[in-house]
């Protein structure tokens, strides 16, 4: 049964809200969770919380958006650790909860303010703030938050108006964690580098089908990253789900998106998001990333309550296990420094192995649409129904590379494309003051390239085929060496392996290296080819073999001429050469 918003708001607020000071209540609470406030409310509440609880809460500006708005975080702790340095020195675990990365999905903002007030007034989670530092970012995508409208999320029940998915630059922040080119993400990474949260919780609302389950909890490392942290990541996920179940929710431990379009019978496939996403990125730092997705078709008061409960549940787990978890993460940092020479997965995929699960959905029909003509699924929310569907949750590495024993080397001409990103992620590197004549290294030459052909987050993405091979090359002074013997080694591999899904190469940062800039005129190439055939019997034999065995080659005049051009002294040996090299030991 779908309850009214007023009924659900009363259920959520209870007696506590009646006694709450008006100056710490959000517009959302005051409206019975029909509405959500604008960003000026966040600015005001951040200051009010700090003023009301000066010994426990501080309001910090950690960046500015492209439209000039302040990015704010509330830092709350009763432990006495008011700075990152104090938290590290005393071993106080830190949790970071982030709302509104997609500003239409704004449950986290209103739930976080509600719970923070309850914590500070002793009406929930007594003593939790004494055992940890809470860093709460009410809204990450602030400019998008202020693009307010009633239909910004047409597949979502409430609030009446909400923000927009993307930033003022029309970029999706939850595609930017690794490439880190937006001002907002750069500010967030600086905040993460300062506080080093044990758990980073990204608060969202799903898209998709209609069903009874009201929240999904996904955590990494669970399939990816450090082996020991994967065990603890599963513990974090499963215990959060158990707590939510006791609170009356119907949580699931995977993102509930059907394998085939909107066909429930196709079931679900779990996986690991690439590191452009929060949960794909955090394992590269050897920290826990949690994705919380309340269900968009649940009314806003219900979603806020579930989000509030989730934050509280994670904080309880941090109070109980946070010190042990963070200690293991620091040990994982040490293990990461030995990643060189080992097999490192670049991405992951669920195998075809499936198990049947019971999933609480609704009765539905699939009939052709009179509008689109396609099959359309229609759900009847009056008729709950248990679906027995396949779940593919045997997630395995899909592509793997053997990491170099030493590290990566970026020539000075390309260093400016790489160094700023390394610094944003806290990756250590060394700039070489002297030239390296005849340096033994590994190079990657693309045997085939393809480009997206249309913008993806403003980029022409590149897909490269090829392999690493041994070479000797001369390098000018100023080259940058990035060793793998460091805690952030997984970030290094993800950024610099050209076939990694979110590498700098994949995002098109080196596309110029794969453009041919010098050519022979065809009449010159014809004369050059004839001369080569006369002088080189081996080349002539190879040409005849291709003519006899490769019909596509026979029909392609340009390919036939390029066969000879590639073997001529005028050919650009740097064409298709990926401008990052690998070393098996540090340069001397």
ROTI-566153 format. One record per residue (C-alpha): residue in one letter; z, x, y. Coordinates in steps of 0.001 Angstrom, whole numbers, plus 500000, padded with zeros to 6 digits. Example, Ala and Ser with C-alpha at 12.3 -4.5 7.8 and 13.67 -1.06 7.14 Angstrom:
! residues 2
A507800512300495500
S507140513670498940
***
This chain:
! residues 588
X500000500000500000
X499125501291503500
X502209500911505707
X501975500283509430
X502316503261511756
X505451501733513323
X507137501325509937
X506293504875508888
X507426506298512226
X510799504586511857
X511091505924508313
X510329509431509522
X512525509413512617
X515596507666511260
X518897507946513107
X518369511579514073
X515595510789516520
X517654508186518351
X520243510793519257
X517715513495520125
X517489514575523775
X514355513181525392
X513475516558526869
X512927518010523362
X511030515046521912
X507265515136521743
X504971512414522986
X504136511934519329
X507720510947518490
X508098508798521569
X504902506896520746
X505924506207517163
X503440508887516011
X500483506996517386
X499572509712519879
X499814513456520279
X500413515326523531
X498110517586525489
X498656521319525753
X500734521082528917
X503372519471526678
X503397522596524472
X503903524785527550
X506723522537528737
X508453522248525342
X508230525979524710
X510147526590527945
X512608523745527301
X513524524959523816
X514105528468525138
X516246527156527989
X518244524779525755
X518928527416523070
X518774530775524887
X520683532640522165
X518340531470519426
X514879530707520840
X512426532610522975
X509044531460524246
X506414534199524117
X502894534351525521
X500853536477523112
X497355536064524508
X494916534102526647
X492060531871525549
X488481532199526852
X489253529366529286
X492397531155530482
X495117529108528789
X498300530863527583
X498724531276523831
X502366530541523067
X504728531214520183
X508310530079519795
X510489532672518087
X513689531236516634
X516483532952514719
X520235532776514491
X520347536175512806
X520558538113516059
X517182539736515313
X515336538806518495
X512611541452518269
X510254542639515505
X511986546006515533
X515404544416515006
X514071542252512168
X512595545286510397
X515692547409510926
X517980544720509507
X515623543563506756
X515382540003508107
X512328538214506666
X509846536634509064
X507772533500508511
X504884532479510769
X503768528843510915
X500509528140512693
X499277524741513827
X495968523604515208
X493560526325514148
X491323523257513860
X492703521363516808
X491791517907515505
X494066518628512541
X497175518669514677
X499973517615512270
X501549521072512398
X502213520988516126
X504193517750516122
X505900518453512791
X506945521937513890
X508539520791517132
X510337517990515308
X511779520268512639
X512687523027515093
X514799520592517075
X516496519391513877
X517221522964512797
X518688523905516150
X520828520773516319
X522124521287512784
X520518518082511491
X518347519829508909
X518361523140507087
X521822524207508170
X522088527985508284
X518386528603507572
X517723530238510933
X520590532654510305
X518650534161507376
X515190534588508866
X513006534714511945
X510735531719512488
X507602532348514526
X505968529007515386
X502538528806517003
X502124525097517832
X498391525365518623
X496093528272517778
X492782526787518982
X494038525790522419
X490730525317524241
X489550523144521366
X492811521203521581
X491969520245525155
X488554518890524180
X490353515614523564
X488729512499522122
X489294509434519984
X486557510171517436
X486824513931517089
X487945513399513465
X486213510193512286
X487433510697508707
X491114510899509690
X493778508233510300
X495508509102513535
X496549510132516030
X494671507979518520
X493098511026520154
X492963514650519081
X491320517969519815
X488090519555518567
X487450521771515550
X485981524790517325
X486854526900520343
X485357526769523829
X482856529352522556
X481958526974519676
X483450529349517110
X485575528401514121
X488757530482514155
X489190529939510427
X486048531987509866
X487201534909512000
X490187536560510329
X488359539650509100
X485578540107511659
X488138539247514374
X485815538883517341
X487317535920519211
X489984536554521860
X492235534067520057
X492032535895516715
X492540539265518334
X495720537925519913
X496865536436516597
X496318539715514734
X498346541516517384
X501133538961516851
X500934539487513098
X500960543261513492
X504103543004515612
X506107540617513451
X504680541396509973
X505431537953508494
X506342537747504827
X504660534333504688
X501886533110506986
X501460529333506763
X498240527767508045
X498716524014508687
X495611521832508231
X494363518345507341
X491717517884504638
X488319516305504799
X486897514551501782
X487513511747499332
X490160509036499187
X492967509411496643
X496731509063496335
X497704512746496517
X498981513458500012
X499052517252500340
X497622520373498730
X499358523754498662
X497261526883498097
X498726530396498115
X497313533905497846
X497908536390496367
X497687534210493279
X494286535090491852
X493508537981494205
X495190541062495605
X498119543048494232
X499034542185490621
X502788541997491177
X502433539924494326
X500247537465492426
X503245536562490270
X505386535966493335
X502606534029495035
X502546531621492115
X506317531298492431
X505989530454496126
X503302527852495469
X504979526205492490
X508420526034494067
X507011524557497276
X505215521912495218
X508406521172493269
X510378520669496484
X507723518396497961
X507660516334494769
X511419515770495032
X510863514591498613
X508481511880497413
X505130513582497977
X502256513840495506
X501214517478495989
X498509519413494153
X498180523180493819
X494487523514494666
X492167522347497420
X490918518934496203
X487202519222496910
X484833517895494257
X482484520289492496
X479544517975493193
X479376516285496572
X481401513093496585
X481336512540492810
X484925512311491502
X483771512675487891
X482645516240488618
X486277517314489014
X487546520368490821
X487161524145490820
X489858526402492204
X489020529701493816
X489819532386496368
X488551531955499902
X486721534960501368
X488702536883503990
X487146535042506915
X489785532408505991
X493543532832506379
X494355532659502657
X491564535092501838
X492728537524504508
X496488537716503962
X496232539240500451
X494331542138502021
X497517542825504013
X499696542457500882
X501389539415502395
X501538535738501384
X499107533298502923
X499691529575502402
X497176526865503190
X498752523429503710
X496309520512503746
X497755517063504305
X495386514287503278
X493299512973506154
X493342509355504993
X497137509170505067
X498459507722508369
X499602510201510974
X503359509488510623
X503125510207506888
X501210513437507450
X503672514666510080
X506580513938507745
X504943515851504876
X504111518793507124
X507664518850508456
X508977518836504870
X506629521637503866
X507782523887506711
X511403523175505778
X510744523863502091
X509086527211502798
X511935528173505115
X514432527374502357
X512496529615499968
X512365532381502571
X516139532117503018
X516617532425499237
X513899534902498284
X512434536300501472
X514200539660501408
X513157540304497806
X509606539156498473
X509230541381501508
X510662544369499646
X508013543859496946
X505344543565499637
X506371546934501055
X506116548380497555
X502663546784497293
X501743548652500480
X502547551869498624
X500461550771495642
X497577549925497978
X497520553553499105
X496412554469495556
X493477552032495489
X490861554801495693
X488988555392492438
X489892551952491014
X487867548783490507
X488301546481493495
X487039542861493428
X484904541845496394
X484991538122495672
X486103535623493036
X484751532626491166
X486075530046488719
X484584530479485261
X483066527589483307
X486317527231481373
X487867523880482273
X490873521784481333
X491299518077481763
X493845516966484354
X495134513612485481
X494447513067489164
X495759510067491062
X492801508444492757
X491532504931493369
X489040502709491609
X485565503449492902
X481913502598492523
X478824504756492993
X475799502790494114
X472704503540496194
X473250503281499940
X471090500841501857
X471274503311504784
X470554506722503277
X469217505717499885
X471539508247498226
X474315507452495790
X477436506564497755
X481032506475496541
X483123503523497697
X486875503564497081
X489170500564496666
X492592501614498018
X494108498428496638
X493574499717493093
X495238503054492282
X493637504691489282
X494352507836487290
X491217509925486968
X490886512258484006
X488660514992485359
X487906518667484658
X489712521373486595
X488237524880486485
X491121527142487424
X490255530248485415
X489471532282488520
X488067535764487915
X486488538542489987
X482838537761490624
X481683541108492069
X483584544376491756
X483111547840493205
X484740551148492350
X486422552226495553
X485850555823496671
X488683558224495905
X488661559520499469
X487448556919501936
X484598555959504246
X482816557951506941
X481117556349509945
X478659558518511928
X479516558885515588
X476477556828516665
X477872553766514847
X481589554347515336
X481864551939518269
X480777549112515945
X483654549836513571
X486660551369515321
X487723548359517447
X487894546176514333
X489908548793512446
X492401548922515290
X492778545150515398
X493818545165511733
X496140548147512051
X493926550374509888
X494455554129510226
X491476556406510852
X490708559919512021
X487977561037514423
X486472564354513331
X486184566870516147
X483613569113514495
X480226568594512878
X479911568405509090
X476818570324507977
X475544569542504463
X478386567155503694
X478421565853500122
X478808562074500258
X477535558771498884
X474935556683500680
X473828553087500223
X470157552322500732
X469112548700500738
X466399548050498170
X466055544500499499
X467390542691502559
X467541539055503569
X468907537445506704
X470325534005507358
X467564533172509826
X469844530829511750
X473145531528513479
X476337531522511431
X479287531788513809
X476804533303516234
X475533535928513769
X472383536531511762
X474127537278508488
X472645539909506160
X472552540096502375
X471853543550501022
X470785544695497570
X471120548302496540
X473566550850495162
X475501553952496119
X474012557349495321
X474986560979495876
X473432562766498842
X474015565678501168
X473713564965504881
X474402566629508219
X476871564733510414
X477447565262514121
X480911565746515597
X482807562561516389
X482326560851513041
X485204558582511986
X486918559001508627
X488851556037507203
X491020557089504249
X491902554677501459
X495307556291501105
X496960553695503348
X498613550281503105
X495604548456504577
X493135549900502049
X492018546436500878
X490998545599504449
X488999548846504592
X487060547955501442
X486477544369502593
X485114545567505947
X483012548528504834
X481600547734501398
X478155546430502412
X478027543760499690
X481486542315500395
X481151538704501626
X482750539289505029
X481947542945505594
X480719544103508963
X477321544542507317
X477329540957506006
X478080539688509514
X475031541512510849
X476769544328512710
X474311546903511303
X471125544837511217
X469265547379513346
X469508549858510465
X467324547542508386
X464485547171510883
X461425549351510511
X460612550792513942
X457708553168513269
X454440552303511543
X451014553729510733
X448001551834511923
X446161550437508908
X443070552587509389
X445309555685509544
X447214554585506453
X443936554141504568
X442896557745505336
X446389559067504501
X446362557251501163
X442982558685500164
X444175562183501006
X447360561686498962
X445357560455495961
X443234563613496079
X446148566018496353
X448762564419494085
X447626563499490545
X451081562216489645
X451096559821492593
X447558558722491705
X448663557947488147
X451624555925489398
X449333553952491722
X446972553136488855
X449911552057486664
X451085549574489331
X447544548226489698
X447376547682485953
X450791546083485472
X451839544346488713
X449551541467489802
X451603540797492963
X451113544413493991
X447386544137493437
X447127541106495739
X449368542515498495
X447412544838500776
X450476545704502875
X452497546661499798
X449680548878498560
X449532550736501854
X453318551000502052
X453310552602498582
X451624555578500194
X453389555396503552
X456799555743501846
X455616558991500291
X454299560483503518
X456178562904505782
X456060560374508641
X458183557829506766
X461576557143508425
X464133558321505886
X466850556405507734
X465141553027507317
X467393550769505181
X470120553433505154
X473490551718505558
X475223553689508346
X478576554036506590
X479093556637503891
X481634557128501117
X483588560274500295
X485403561117497094
X487779563370499003
X488811563823502592
X486429565949504693
X487586569525505239
***
